[in-house]
Amino acid sequence: MQPTPGADDDRAEAAKSDRDDSKTCSECGAALEWSLDIDGVQHLECPNCE
């Protein structure tokens, strides 16, 4: 039985979104830390790549 066309793409896309949501820096792999902007908006940033 052959796989359904596009089935692998769904799994690959789901895995990619999991990596995007991770809390590690895509540049150096360090753990991201929460930070506040001047406007008071929270975001994750890398302490090594600032």
Secondary structure per residue as TSV (DSSP state, phi and psi in degrees):
chain	resnum	aa	ss	phi	psi
A	1	M	-	360.0	132.3
A	2	Q	-	-89.2	148.1
A	3	P	-	-67.2	153.3
A	4	T	-	-68.8	130.5
A	5	P	T	-59.2	134.1
A	6	G	T	87.9	-10.5
A	7	A	H	-64.2	-40.7
A	8	D	H	-66.0	-32.6
A	9	D	H	-63.5	-37.7
A	10	D	H	-64.1	-42.8
A	11	R	H	-67.7	-40.3
A	12	A	H	-65.1	-39.9
A	13	E	H	-66.2	-40.0
A	14	A	H	-65.1	-41.4
A	15	A	H	-65.0	-38.6
A	16	K	H	-64.2	-42.7
A	17	S	H	-66.7	-32.3
A	18	D	H	-64.3	-40.7
A	19	R	H	-66.3	-36.9
A	20	D	H	-66.0	-30.4
A	21	D	T	-85.9	-3.8
A	22	S	S	-67.1	160.0
A	23	K	S	-104.7	42.5
A	24	T	B	-126.4	149.3
A	25	C	-	-67.5	133.8
A	26	S	T	-75.1	-18.5
A	27	E	T	-85.1	-51.8
A	28	C	T	-117.3	-11.9
A	29	G	-	86.4	2.8
A	30	A	-	-72.7	156.9
A	31	A	B	-68.7	133.3
A	32	L	-	-78.7	151.1
A	33	E	E	-121.8	145.9
A	34	W	E	-72.2	142.0
A	35	S	E	-141.8	157.8
A	36	L	E	-111.6	134.9
A	37	D	-	-75.5	171.8
A	38	I	T	-58.6	-32.5
A	39	D	T	-79.7	-2.2
A	40	G	S	85.3	15.4
A	41	V	-	-89.2	127.7
A	42	Q	E	-81.0	142.0
A	43	H	E	-155.5	160.2
A	44	L	E	-89.5	136.7
A	45	E	E	-142.9	156.4
A	46	C	-	-86.3	128.7
A	47	P	S	-70.4	-20.5
A	48	N	S	-90.3	-29.3
A	49	C	-	-104.7	15.7
A	50	E	-	-58.4	360.0
